[in-house]
Every structure is written in C-alpha cells, then in structure tokens.
Amino acid sequence: VETGPKAAVYGTPHHPYTQALLSAAPEPDPDRPQKRIILQGDVPSPSSIPSGCSFRTRCPLAQEICARERPPLAPVGDGHLAACHFAKPNPIPV
C-alpha cells in the first residue's frame, strides 16, 4: 500500500494502513504520549477480496469511490508512493 525511502514511509506515512501499523509499535519512552489507531470493521477473506481498495472494509477514510476503483500507487513525495484515493500526511506522532 505504500513504498519509498525508509525515512519517508516511517516519518510521514500517507496510507491509513501504514499509519495504523506504525501506531501499534511500542514506544521506547514511557513518558512520551502515544496515540494508537484502532481499526474497526471486518478483515476480508483472502479468498474473497473486496472490489476496489482491498483495505476499504477497515479504512476510516473509505468512501464510495473506494468500492468502485482500486487506488493506483501514486506519488506523495520524493520517491514516496501510496495506494489510497485519500492519501494524506501522518496524523499521528511517530
């Protein structure tokens, strides 16, 4: 769902799945506040992948276009690509 230089993907993830995945990593500094992203919805069966975006059943940004069209892997920065119709900078501190 996202690819690019390590510093870009870890520092400013654009895809909601990447953001949720990174928010689950333990924080080594117990005094630093950490915001977790808890995904809701159903995990799709590998034998019955949903139409459009395969993450849409759990995505907090999902809209009707996500069911119709698979998002392309598109540039979001220098060598950084994300496959999301609504890719945006990371809303959580990493």
Salt bridges, closest charged atoms under 4 A:
GLU2 OE2 - HIS80 NE2 2.55
GLU27 OE1 - ARG32 NH1 3.50
GLU64 OE1 - ARG68 NH1 1.98
GLU69 OE2 - ARG68 NH2 3.82
